[in-house]
Amino acid sequence: MNQKYLAFFEEESLEAYSDIRRLKAMGDDVIELKNPFNQTVGFPQRFPYGSGDVTTNPNVAEAYGDGSYVYTEEVWWAGGSR
């Protein structure tokens, strides 16, 4: 997994990040990720809804608020509930 992470990092960085999160969700913490730019929040755990979705659909705005969920809520395949 370390070699795959290094090989994918430049061109397929999102896929490498997703692979590491999948392994972590299965209990295999291969690589520890640290965000040097944001020590308090860490890495995003999911993509946010677009601004058009939030401004035109009040249900999205009500359910997800200001968008801080991207740092705390896992996606379903990484152990999250949604």
C-alpha positions in Angstrom: 0.0 0.0 0.0 2.9 2.4 0.7 4.2 1.9 -2.9 0.7 2.4 -4.4 0.3 5.6 -2.3 3.6 6.9 -3.6 2.9 5.9 -7.2 -0.6 7.4 -7.2 0.2 10.6 -5.3 0.8 13.0 -8.1 -1.7 11.9 -10.8 -4.3 10.0 -8.8 -4.0 11.6 -5.3 -7.7 11.4 -4.6 -7.7 7.7 -5.3 -4.7 7.1 -3.1 -6.4 9.1 -0.3 -9.6 7.0 -0.7 -7.6 3.8 -0.6 -6.0 4.8 2.7 -9.3 5.7 4.2 -10.8 2.4 3.0 -8.0 0.5 4.7 -8.4 2.5 7.9 -12.2 1.8 7.9 -11.3 -2.0 7.8 -9.0 -1.6 10.7 -5.7 -1.5 8.8 -4.0 1.8 9.6 -1.1 1.6 7.0 -0.2 5.2 6.6 -0.9 7.9 9.2 -2.0 11.1 7.5 -1.2 14.5 9.1 -2.3 17.9 7.7 0.5 20.4 8.4 -1.7 23.3 7.4 -4.7 22.5 9.6 -3.8 20.8 12.9 -7.2 21.2 14.6 -9.5 19.9 11.9 -7.5 17.5 9.8 -8.2 16.2 6.3 -11.6 16.4 4.6 -13.6 13.1 5.0 -16.0 13.8 2.1 -16.9 16.2 -0.7 -19.2 19.1 0.3 -22.4 19.8 -1.6 -22.1 22.5 -4.2 -23.1 26.1 -3.4 -25.9 25.8 -6.0 -27.4 22.7 -4.2 -27.3 24.4 -0.8 -28.8 27.7 -1.9 -31.6 26.2 -4.0 -32.5 23.3 -1.8 -33.4 24.2 1.8 -33.4 20.5 2.8 -29.6 20.3 2.0 -28.9 23.5 3.9 -30.9 22.3 6.9 -29.3 18.8 7.0 -25.7 19.9 6.4 -25.4 23.4 7.8 -22.3 25.4 7.1 -20.3 22.6 5.5 -18.1 21.8 8.4 -19.4 18.2 8.1 -16.8 17.5 5.5 -14.1 17.3 8.2 -16.1 15.2 10.7 -18.5 12.9 8.9 -17.2 9.8 7.1 -18.7 8.6 3.8 -20.7 5.4 4.0 -17.8 3.2 2.6 -15.4 4.5 5.3 -17.7 3.8 8.2 -20.1 6.7 8.1 -23.9 6.6 8.2 -24.8 8.5 5.0 
